[in-house]
Amino acid sequence: MNKNRIKNIIGIGVFGIMLWSCKAPAVSQEIENHQAPKIPESYSNSQNDDASLNSGLTPWKQFFTDPNLVNLIDEALKNNQELMITLQEIEIAKNEVMYKNGKLSPTVSAKIGAGVDKVARYTSEGAGDASTEMEPGKGIPDPLMDYMAGVSAEWEVDIWKKLRTAKDASIARYLSTIEGKNFVLTNLIAEVASSYYELLSLDSQLELIHQNIALQKNALEVVKIQKQAARGTELAVKKFEAELLKSESEEFNIHQEITETENRINALLGRYPQEIKRDNSEFTNMIPQTMYAGIPAQLLSNRPDIKQAELELKASSLDVKVARAEFYPSLNISAALGLQAFKPSYLVKMPESILYSLAGDLAAPLINKSAIKAEFNTANARQIQALYEYDKTVLNAYLDVANQMSKINNLEKSYDYKAKETEALNQSIDIANQLFKNSRADYLEVLMTQRDALDAKMELIETKEKQLSTVVGIYKSLGGGWK
C-alpha cells in the first residue's frame, strides 16, 4: 500500500469523524408538539363584534378632547425619562444589527511594524544565518531587523448560514425594541390621563368638603342658639363641633393627595413640581365615552406587547438555529499581502521584498463539546420560555379587555344608583334639619344624615373617576395611543 493511499484513507477517516462529531441535537419536542390556545372570536360581554368599530384604533389626540389633558400628554411624550431610556434601547439594538451584519464581511486590517531578532549562534538557525550571504561579501546582519508593511484579511465563510441567522435574530430584537417603545407610549398616555382624572376627582372632593364645612358651620350656629334658648344641650354643641373639625381635617388630607397626584403627573412629564393646569368645573357632568372593543383577533396587531412577544419568540427561534450551527465545521480563510525586509531601503526592491499568504481551514468540534451543548440547551430553553411568554401575553390581553368592558358596564349601573342615593340623602338633610328645628328629631339624626350624604357624594365622585379611568384602561388594553 503506497503512502498516498494511506494518506487518502486517513483523510477520509478524519473527515468521517468530523461529520459524525458534528451531529446537532434535535429541536425540543415541547416546541414541536406545542399548540397555542386559540383566541376566542368575540368577547363574552361585548355588545359589538364589528371589527370596524374599535376604539383602540382612534389616535390619542382624537380620543382625548380635554385641551389641558392633550397638552400634558404631548409634553410627556417629549420629556418622559422612561421613554427616553427606551429610545436608547432601540439605538443599542440597531447597533447590534450593524455589528452582526459586519460579521458577514471579511475583516481587513493594515499593519506597519518593526522588530529585531537576535538568535543564538550555536543553533541551527544561527549557524545557517552565519554561513549565508545576502550579497557577495555581506552576511545576514546580527541582530536582524525586521520591517514590514501590508494588509491582512480574515473571513469566516457562512456555509451554514450561522452568521446570517444571527443577523436576522438581531433584526427581530431590534423590531422588538420598537414595539417595546410603543408599549411604553401606550402606558404613558394612559397613566397621564388616569392621573389627570384622579386630580379632577380630588378637586371635586375638595369643593364638596368646602360646601359641607359651610353647612356644618351653619348647623353649629343653630345648635348654639338652641342651647342658649334652652332647647339644646352642650353635648349637641360638642358633637357638631367634632363633626366640623373632622371635615376640616379631611380637607388637608385631600390637599396632600392633590399635591402627590400633581407631582406624579409632573414626574411623568419629566419636570419639577408645578401646578397642573386643569378645568374641574364640569367633572361631575363629564360623560364617559362609549367604547367599542372590535374583535379579539385585532389585539394581535394592535397591542405592542403582543407584537413584542411575537418578535422575541422569533428571535429566540433563530438563536436555536445559530446554536445548532455551532456543531458544524466552520470554514475560515485568511490572507496577507505586503512588503518585508531587514532594511527599510530593501522594501522597495521587488519582487524580493513581497510577501503574501493564503490559507483556509475547516474546523469542527470533536471532543469536549459541553460548552456548545450548554449553549444550545440554553437557547432551546429560552425559545420555550418565549413561546409560553407569548401565549401568556395574548391570554392576559384578552382577559384585560374582557374585564375592563365588564367593569365599565357595571360602573355605569353603579353610578346611576349612587346618583339616586345621593339625591335621596340630599332631600333627607333638608327634612332632618327641619325636624330638628321643630324639636321632632335629635341632633344625632341630623349628624348621621349629613355624614351619610357626604359619604354618598364622595362615592359618587369616586365612581365617576373610576368610569373615566376605566375608559382609559380599555383604550390602553385595546392597544390605543401609540399609533
Solvent accessible surface area in square Angstrom, and as a share of the most:
residue,aa,sasa,rsa
1,M,157,0.70
2,N,99,0.51
3,K,160,0.68
4,N,105,0.54
5,R,141,0.52
6,I,72,0.37
7,K,136,0.57
8,N,96,0.49
9,I,89,0.45
10,I,105,0.53
11,G,40,0.38
12,I,128,0.65
13,G,37,0.35
14,V,74,0.42
15,F,100,0.41
16,G,37,0.35
17,I,97,0.49
18,M,24,0.11
19,L,100,0.50
20,W,193,0.68
21,S,3,0.02
22,C,5,0.03
23,K,163,0.69
24,A,16,0.12
25,P,44,0.28
26,A,79,0.61
27,V,47,0.27
28,S,24,0.16
29,Q,117,0.52
30,E,83,0.37
31,I,36,0.18
32,E,112,0.50
33,N,106,0.55
34,H,47,0.21
35,Q,163,0.72
36,A,62,0.48
37,P,93,0.59
38,K,174,0.74
39,I,35,0.18
40,P,61,0.38
41,E,143,0.64
42,S,41,0.26
43,Y,6,0.02
44,S,108,0.70
45,N,39,0.20
46,S,21,0.14
47,Q,170,0.76
48,N,28,0.14
49,D,83,0.43
50,D,63,0.33
51,A,41,0.32
52,S,87,0.56
53,L,79,0.39
54,N,12,0.06
55,S,11,0.07
56,G,2,0.02
57,L,75,0.37
58,T,43,0.25
59,P,60,0.38
60,W,22,0.08
61,K,113,0.48
62,Q,127,0.56
63,F,8,0.03
64,F,3,0.01
65,T,116,0.67
66,D,29,0.15
67,P,93,0.58
68,N,22,0.11
69,L,0,0.00
70,V,29,0.16
71,N,96,0.49
72,L,11,0.06
73,I,1,0.00
74,D,44,0.23
75,E,53,0.24
76,A,0,0.00
77,L,39,0.19
78,K,132,0.56
79,N,67,0.35
80,N,9,0.05
81,Q,103,0.46
82,E,105,0.47
83,L,6,0.03
84,M,73,0.33
85,I,108,0.55
86,T,11,0.06
87,L,63,0.31
88,Q,110,0.49
89,E,87,0.39
90,I,18,0.09
91,E,74,0.33
92,I,119,0.61
93,A,12,0.09
94,K,80,0.34
95,N,86,0.44
96,E,71,0.32
97,V,28,0.16
98,M,125,0.56
99,Y,127,0.48
100,K,53,0.22
101,N,73,0.37
102,G,44,0.42
103,K,95,0.40
104,L,43,0.21
105,S,63,0.40
106,P,67,0.42
107,T,95,0.55
108,V,101,0.58
109,S,58,0.37
110,A,87,0.67
111,K,120,0.51
112,I,155,0.78
113,G,28,0.27
114,A,79,0.61
115,G,32,0.31
116,V,96,0.55
117,D,69,0.36
118,K,127,0.54
119,V,36,0.21
120,A,62,0.48
121,R,129,0.47
122,Y,207,0.79
123,T,63,0.36
124,S,107,0.69
125,E,102,0.46
126,G,4,0.04
127,A,45,0.35
128,G,32,0.31
129,D,41,0.21
130,A,59,0.46
131,S,95,0.61
132,T,61,0.35
133,E,110,0.49
134,M,97,0.43
135,E,65,0.29
136,P,130,0.82
137,G,71,0.68
138,K,122,0.52
139,G,45,0.43
140,I,38,0.19
141,P,54,0.34
142,D,96,0.50
143,P,66,0.42
144,L,53,0.27
145,M,72,0.32
146,D,54,0.28
147,Y,54,0.20
148,M,39,0.17
149,A,35,0.27
150,G,19,0.18
151,V,72,0.42
152,S,45,0.29
153,A,28,0.21
154,E,120,0.54
155,W,95,0.33
156,E,49,0.22
157,V,31,0.18
158,D,21,0.11
159,I,75,0.38
160,W,118,0.42
161,K,119,0.51
162,K,35,0.15
163,L,18,0.09
164,R,104,0.38
165,T,17,0.10
166,A,15,0.12
167,K,45,0.19
168,D,61,0.31
169,A,3,0.02
170,S,6,0.04
171,I,61,0.31
172,A,2,0.02
173,R,86,0.31
174,Y,50,0.19
175,L,75,0.37
176,S,1,0.00
177,T,30,0.17
178,I,50,0.25
179,E,23,0.10
180,G,10,0.09
181,K,44,0.19
182,N,10,0.05
183,F,65,0.27
184,V,24,0.14
185,L,27,0.13
186,T,2,0.01
187,N,49,0.25
188,L,9,0.05
189,I,2,0.01
190,A,9,0.07
191,E,80,0.36
192,V,0,0.00
193,A,0,0.00
194,S,34,0.22
195,S,3,0.02
196,Y,0,0.00
197,Y,21,0.08
198,E,52,0.23
199,L,0,0.00
200,L,1,0.01
201,S,4,0.03
202,L,8,0.04
203,D,12,0.06
204,S,16,0.10
205,Q,20,0.09
206,L,22,0.11
207,E,90,0.41
208,L,18,0.09
209,I,1,0.00
210,H,74,0.33
211,Q,93,0.41
212,N,13,0.07
213,I,16,0.08
214,A,52,0.40
215,L,91,0.45
216,Q,5,0.02
217,K,98,0.42
218,N,93,0.48
219,A,15,0.11
220,L,14,0.07
221,E,95,0.42
222,V,47,0.27
223,V,1,0.01
224,K,71,0.30
225,I,109,0.55
226,Q,16,0.07
227,K,81,0.34
228,Q,156,0.69
229,A,61,0.48
230,A,93,0.72
231,R,138,0.50
232,G,23,0.22
233,T,79,0.46
234,E,81,0.36
235,L,108,0.54
236,A,4,0.03
237,V,7,0.04
238,K,109,0.46
239,K,87,0.37
240,F,4,0.02
241,E,48,0.22
242,A,56,0.44
243,E,15,0.07
244,L,17,0.09
245,L,113,0.56
246,K,118,0.50
247,S,6,0.04
248,E,51,0.23
249,S,65,0.42
250,E,65,0.29
251,E,33,0.15
252,F,140,0.58
253,N,78,0.40
254,I,2,0.01
255,H,75,0.34
256,Q,96,0.43
257,E,80,0.36
258,I,16,0.08
259,T,65,0.38
260,E,92,0.41
261,T,2,0.01
262,E,25,0.11
263,N,55,0.28
264,R,94,0.34
265,I,0,0.00
266,N,2,0.01
267,A,64,0.50
268,L,22,0.11
269,L,0,0.00
270,G,28,0.27
271,R,56,0.20
272,Y,191,0.73
273,P,92,0.58
274,Q,95,0.42
275,E,140,0.63
276,I,1,0.01
277,K,155,0.66
278,R,57,0.21
279,D,86,0.44
280,N,60,0.31
281,S,79,0.51
282,E,100,0.45
283,F,2,0.01
284,T,65,0.38
285,N,105,0.54
286,M,52,0.23
287,I,153,0.77
288,P,29,0.19
289,Q,77,0.34
290,T,98,0.57
291,M,17,0.08
292,Y,87,0.33
293,A,1,0.01
294,G,0,0.00
295,I,47,0.24
296,P,0,0.00
297,A,52,0.40
298,Q,31,0.14
299,L,3,0.01
300,L,65,0.33
301,S,67,0.43
302,N,7,0.04
303,R,20,0.07
304,P,2,0.01
305,D,19,0.10
306,I,0,0.00
307,K,42,0.18
308,Q,53,0.24
309,A,10,0.08
310,E,87,0.39
311,L,31,0.15
312,E,63,0.28
313,L,35,0.17
314,K,113,0.48
315,A,0,0.00
316,S,6,0.04
317,S,35,0.22
318,L,24,0.12
319,D,41,0.21
320,V,4,0.02
321,K,117,0.49
322,V,27,0.16
323,A,3,0.02
324,R,68,0.25
325,A,7,0.05
326,E,55,0.25
327,F,2,0.01
328,Y,63,0.24
329,P,7,0.04
330,S,30,0.19
331,L,50,0.25
332,N,54,0.28
333,I,56,0.29
334,S,46,0.30
335,A,35,0.27
336,A,29,0.22
337,L,103,0.51
338,G,9,0.09
339,L,45,0.23
340,Q,76,0.34
341,A,17,0.13
342,F,28,0.12
343,K,88,0.37
344,P,79,0.50
345,S,68,0.44
346,Y,42,0.16
347,L,35,0.17
348,V,117,0.67
349,K,100,0.42
350,M,115,0.51
351,P,99,0.62
352,E,141,0.63
353,S,6,0.04
354,I,70,0.35
355,L,49,0.24
356,Y,174,0.66
357,S,60,0.39
358,L,142,0.70
359,A,59,0.45
360,G,53,0.51
361,D,79,0.41
362,L,82,0.41
363,A,53,0.41
364,A,21,0.16
365,P,37,0.23
366,L,86,0.43
367,I,152,0.77
368,N,132,0.68
369,K,37,0.16
370,S,73,0.47
371,A,76,0.59
372,I,32,0.16
373,K,98,0.41
374,A,56,0.43
375,E,85,0.38
376,F,4,0.02
377,N,90,0.46
378,T,60,0.35
379,A,12,0.09
380,N,19,0.10
381,A,58,0.45
382,R,151,0.55
383,Q,14,0.06
384,I,30,0.15
385,Q,125,0.56
386,A,16,0.13
387,L,20,0.10
388,Y,99,0.38
389,E,81,0.36
390,Y,40,0.15
391,D,18,0.09
392,K,105,0.44
393,T,17,0.10
394,V,19,0.11
395,L,96,0.48
396,N,73,0.37
397,A,0,0.00
398,Y,28,0.11
399,L,80,0.40
400,D,42,0.22
401,V,0,0.00
402,A,13,0.10
403,N,98,0.50
404,Q,39,0.17
405,M,17,0.07
406,S,40,0.26
407,K,95,0.40
408,I,21,0.11
409,N,52,0.27
410,N,87,0.44
411,L,21,0.11
412,E,99,0.45
413,K,128,0.54
414,S,43,0.28
415,Y,40,0.15
416,D,74,0.38
417,Y,155,0.59
418,K,49,0.21
419,A,38,0.30
420,K,137,0.58
421,E,76,0.34
422,T,11,0.07
423,E,94,0.42
424,A,58,0.45
425,L,35,0.18
426,N,49,0.25
427,Q,101,0.45
428,S,34,0.22
429,I,21,0.11
430,D,97,0.50
431,I,104,0.53
432,A,10,0.08
433,N,45,0.23
434,Q,102,0.45
435,L,53,0.26
436,F,25,0.10
437,K,99,0.42
438,N,79,0.41
439,S,80,0.51
440,R,185,0.67
441,A,13,0.10
442,D,73,0.38
443,Y,33,0.12
444,L,84,0.42
445,E,91,0.41
446,V,2,0.01
447,L,8,0.04
448,M,96,0.43
449,T,22,0.13
450,Q,11,0.05
451,R,85,0.31
452,D,63,0.33
453,A,2,0.01
454,L,26,0.13
455,D,69,0.36
456,A,2,0.02
457,K,46,0.19
458,M,26,0.11
459,E,69,0.31
460,L,29,0.15
461,I,11,0.06
462,E,72,0.32
463,T,11,0.06
464,K,11,0.05
465,E,31,0.14
466,K,102,0.43
467,Q,9,0.04
468,L,10,0.05
469,S,26,0.17
470,T,4,0.03
471,V,6,0.04
472,V,2,0.01
473,G,12,0.11
474,I,0,0.00
475,Y,3,0.01
476,K,69,0.29
477,S,0,0.00
478,L,1,0.00
479,G,1,0.01
480,G,1,0.01
481,G,6,0.06
482,W,50,0.17
483,K,117,0.50
